[in-house]
Amino acid sequence: MISLQSQAACTQPALALPAQIEISEASPRIEWTPVVDVSHYLVWLESRVPEGRVLYSEEFRTSATYLVPSRPLTSGKATVRVRVTAVCKDNTQTVLSARFRIDADSTCRLAATPQAESDNGVWRVRWEALQAAQRYEIRVHSPEDGKPVSTRESKGTAAELGRLEPGAWLLAVQPQCKGLKGASSWLTVGVN
């Protein structure tokens, strides 16, 4: 006959954090519910570009019920898989498998399209400040082939681009938040 105590041992842990299936934090705290009579947990964590290469993979043993990755799991978007194996004192095991997505760009995106203006042929681009941004990268792309022809950084909300030859120029303003590049905001400037 099995006792009630042994039936309750080695229950399956449940994922407590992150609470949503899609998050924006690139180094999220991952937490699971504790298991009664656990000896330790074996944790496997993998982050990969959606349908692509592995960005981060780690396996370790711990007695804690949480982890914070040692480095960001992505600089943009990633699918994260986590497997927590609870190894109980009676040598039984249960496994939690979970998956969530990170979209680090979602909180590092300008709310409005940047604006460009010319003053006697000298072009300037300006945008609304993004509270999370430490700086912005401004790129000017060629009207012929779309390749960047100039790149500059700004800690403010405006940048002078100089004189542009006739053509349809593509401009990009990309915020950088917590060391990660956010989503680029684009505008086209027609120069006669």
CORGI-V447813 format. One record per run of one state. SS is the DSSP state (A for helix, B for strand, O for the rest). FROM is the first residue (numbers start at 1). LEN is the number of residues. If there is no record, write none. Layout:
ss=SS from=FROM len=LEN
ss=SS from=FROM len=LEN
//
This chain:
ss=O from=1 len=3
ss=A from=4 len=5
ss=O from=9 len=6
ss=B from=15 len=3
ss=O from=18 len=4
ss=B from=22 len=2
ss=O from=24 len=5
ss=B from=29 len=4
ss=O from=33 len=5
ss=B from=38 len=11
ss=O from=49 len=5
ss=B from=54 len=9
ss=O from=63 len=3
ss=B from=66 len=3
ss=O from=69 len=8
ss=B from=77 len=12
ss=O from=89 len=4
ss=B from=93 len=11
ss=A from=104 len=4
ss=O from=108 len=7
ss=B from=115 len=5
ss=O from=120 len=2
ss=B from=122 len=5
ss=O from=127 len=8
ss=B from=135 len=7
ss=O from=142 len=6
ss=B from=148 len=7
ss=O from=155 len=3
ss=B from=158 len=6
ss=O from=164 len=3
ss=B from=167 len=11
ss=O from=178 len=2
ss=B from=180 len=12
ss=O from=192 len=1
//
